[in-house]
Amino acid sequence: MPAPDLLAPLAGLRVAFLTHYTELYGANLSLLNLLDGLVRAGVRPHVVAPEGGDLLDVLAARGIPAAVVPFEWWVSQTRTVLGAATRILKNLRHVRAIAAQVRRWGCELVYSNSSVFAAGGLAAAELDLPHLWHLREFGRRDYDLKPDLGVRLSRLGFRTADATIFVSHALRRAFLGRSVPANSHVIYNGVAREAEFDDRRRAAEAVRGRVQPVTFVLVGRFRESKGQHVAIEAFARIIDRFPESRLLLVGGSGQTGQQAYFEQCQALATQLRVADRIQFWGYIPDPERAFLAADVALMCSRNEAMGRVTAEAMSACRPVIGFDGGGTSELIETGRTGMLYRGGADELAACMATYAAAPELVRDHGDAGWHLARRRHSTEAYVAQVQEVIGSVVQAGG
């Protein structure tokens, strides 16, 4: 828990949070967990978003002030000199609008909730306020996003923040290299309050005696980097041995490129003759229902900065089979809370077959994962660590 002398300055502290999108996926769900905990500690959060959307409705329901300022990212998939220059010029105007809004709110700290924009740091500099940068994605590895200013200058930007928070050690190494400044911190995302962990365990125990074919689930937005096609290929490799098994693919496919990939996955399931054993659920706001409907969760992304759904699956007493890379390697204790695999569909299929043949292993690993996740990924643990960082920044600035 944070030291009392660090928590004292937080009561009544007004903080301006900037987020880069308004859909209710990983980064914003983790932000909401954080805001809920900080409000209970007396912090008064305010949020700036680049567009309207579901997040703003949720914030309004919580009574958290929010404003829309259409600021630009400082990364893109197709980096060009003209594109970078256009974004920089637009941001010069948007930063002034952000600074004006933060000033009207009377905020004392600016908190950037993503690595893909620099508007928070620029606004904080204009207002002479401390800036805390919470980095939640690799950018280039997971979304093929290239920094407009290049890797070295963007790294310098992160180092100029009063403090940085990374969601995994792998992510911190990727951004800062081996030279780690004292004001950088690794804090894993929280996914539920301790009481919710207990509720999820009871819900898992309530369905433990059911009789159903072994069911695997992958939760995540449809995009190639998430690896739904790998899950389908691996599932097809075990279907002859476990013909009653099922695979649930849970996630939306709203954008044009994602819709095309979604349709490719459906076609692949038909081609491999497993379409009748695979269910495409689409987006659901609460993934707990999907985890409870399954026995084992899959994380096929090769470059997950942390993997919120990995922790969520563990909170529902489900073991996770994950690709051994990025932050996933830090979350799963292979042979205890799940399995890590290297390679592709063949290696994933081998892990799936191991669980399909040993229900007792599924139970044991799921229980161990729940205990680990409750200790490491509770909202209370998450918020307490972030509070300590905020407290240190406020004290240093005071």
Secondary structure in CASP SS format (residue, H / E / C, confidence):
PFRMAT SS
TARGET T0000
AUTHOR 0000-0000-0000
METHOD secondary structure of the structure
MODEL  1
M C 1.00
P C 1.00
A C 1.00
P H 1.00
D H 1.00
L H 1.00
L H 1.00
A H 1.00
P H 1.00
L H 1.00
A C 1.00
G C 1.00
L C 1.00
R E 1.00
V E 1.00
A E 1.00
F E 1.00
L E 1.00
T C 1.00
H C 1.00
Y C 1.00
T C 1.00
E C 1.00
L C 1.00
Y C 1.00
G H 1.00
A H 1.00
N H 1.00
L H 1.00
S H 1.00
L H 1.00
L H 1.00
N H 1.00
L H 1.00
L H 1.00
D H 1.00
G H 1.00
L H 1.00
V H 1.00
R H 1.00
A C 1.00
G C 1.00
V C 1.00
R E 1.00
P E 1.00
H E 1.00
V E 1.00
V E 1.00
A E 1.00
P C 1.00
E C 1.00
G C 1.00
G C 1.00
D H 1.00
L H 1.00
L H 1.00
D H 1.00
V H 1.00
L H 1.00
A H 1.00
A H 1.00
R H 1.00
G C 1.00
I C 1.00
P C 1.00
A E 1.00
A E 1.00
V E 1.00
V C 1.00
P C 1.00
F C 1.00
E C 1.00
W C 1.00
W C 1.00
V E 1.00
S E 1.00
Q C 1.00
T C 1.00
R C 1.00
T C 1.00
V H 1.00
L H 1.00
G H 1.00
A H 1.00
A H 1.00
T H 1.00
R H 1.00
I H 1.00
L H 1.00
K H 1.00
N H 1.00
L H 1.00
R H 1.00
H H 1.00
V H 1.00
R H 1.00
A H 1.00
I H 1.00
A H 1.00
A H 1.00
Q H 1.00
V H 1.00
R H 1.00
R H 1.00
W H 1.00
G C 1.00
C C 1.00
E C 1.00
L E 1.00
V E 1.00
Y E 1.00
S E 1.00
N C 1.00
S C 1.00
S C 1.00
V C 1.00
F C 1.00
A C 1.00
A H 1.00
G H 1.00
G H 1.00
L H 1.00
A H 1.00
A H 1.00
A H 1.00
E H 1.00
L H 1.00
D C 1.00
L C 1.00
P C 1.00
H E 1.00
L E 1.00
W E 1.00
H E 1.00
L E 1.00
R C 1.00
E C 1.00
F C 1.00
G C 1.00
R H 1.00
R H 1.00
D H 1.00
Y H 1.00
D C 1.00
L C 1.00
K E 1.00
P E 1.00
D C 1.00
L C 1.00
G H 1.00
V H 1.00
R H 1.00
L H 1.00
S H 1.00
R H 1.00
L H 1.00
G H 1.00
F H 1.00
R H 1.00
T C 1.00
A C 1.00
D C 1.00
A E 1.00
T E 1.00
I E 1.00
F E 1.00
V C 1.00
S C 1.00
H H 1.00
A H 1.00
L H 1.00
R H 1.00
R H 1.00
A H 1.00
F H 1.00
L H 1.00
G C 1.00
R C 1.00
S C 1.00
V C 1.00
P C 1.00
A C 1.00
N C 1.00
S E 1.00
H E 1.00
V E 1.00
I C 1.00
Y C 1.00
N C 1.00
G C 1.00
V C 1.00
A E 1.00
R C 1.00
E H 1.00
A H 1.00
E H 1.00
F H 1.00
D H 1.00
D H 1.00
R H 1.00
R H 1.00
R H 1.00
A H 1.00
A H 1.00
E H 1.00
A H 1.00
V C 1.00
R C 1.00
G C 1.00
R C 1.00
V C 1.00
Q C 1.00
P C 1.00
V C 1.00
T E 1.00
F E 1.00
V E 1.00
L E 1.00
V E 1.00
G C 1.00
R C 1.00
F C 1.00
R C 1.00
E H 1.00
S H 1.00
K H 1.00
G C 1.00
Q H 1.00
H H 1.00
V H 1.00
A H 1.00
I H 1.00
E H 1.00
A H 1.00
F H 1.00
A H 1.00
R H 1.00
I H 1.00
I C 1.00
D C 1.00
R C 1.00
F C 1.00
P C 1.00
E C 1.00
S C 1.00
R E 1.00
L E 1.00
L E 1.00
L E 1.00
V E 1.00
G C 1.00
G C 1.00
S C 1.00
G C 1.00
Q C 1.00
T H 1.00
G H 1.00
Q H 1.00
Q H 1.00
A H 1.00
Y H 1.00
F H 1.00
E H 1.00
Q H 1.00
C H 1.00
Q H 1.00
A H 1.00
L H 1.00
A H 1.00
T H 1.00
Q H 1.00
L C 1.00
R C 1.00
V C 1.00
A H 1.00
D H 1.00
R H 1.00
I E 1.00
Q E 1.00
F E 1.00
W E 1.00
G E 1.00
Y C 1.00
I C 1.00
P C 1.00
D C 1.00
P C 1.00
E H 1.00
R H 1.00
A H 1.00
F H 1.00
L H 1.00
A H 1.00
A C 1.00
D C 1.00
V E 1.00
A E 1.00
L E 1.00
M E 1.00
C C 1.00
S C 1.00
R C 1.00
N C 1.00
E C 1.00
A C 1.00
M C 1.00
G C 1.00
R H 1.00
V H 1.00
T H 1.00
A H 1.00
E H 1.00
A H 1.00
M H 1.00
S H 1.00
A C 1.00
C C 1.00
R C 1.00
P C 1.00
V E 1.00
I E 1.00
G E 1.00
F E 1.00
D C 1.00
G C 1.00
G C 1.00
G C 1.00
T H 1.00
S H 1.00
E H 1.00
L H 1.00
I C 1.00
E C 1.00
T E 1.00
G C 1.00
R C 1.00
T C 1.00
G E 1.00
M E 1.00
L E 1.00
Y E 1.00
R C 1.00
G C 1.00
G C 1.00
A H 1.00
D H 1.00
E H 1.00
L H 1.00
A H 1.00
A H 1.00
C H 1.00
M H 1.00
A H 1.00
T H 1.00
Y H 1.00
A H 1.00
A C 1.00
A C 1.00
P H 1.00
E H 1.00
L H 1.00
V H 1.00
R H 1.00
D H 1.00
H H 1.00
G H 1.00
D H 1.00
A H 1.00
G H 1.00
W H 1.00
H H 1.00
L H 1.00
A H 1.00
R H 1.00
R H 1.00
R H 1.00
H C 1.00
S E 1.00
T H 1.00
E H 1.00
A H 1.00
Y H 1.00
V H 1.00
A H 1.00
Q H 1.00
V H 1.00
Q H 1.00
E H 1.00
V H 1.00
I H 1.00
G H 1.00
S H 1.00
V H 1.00
V H 1.00
Q H 1.00
A H 1.00
G H 1.00
G C 1.00
END
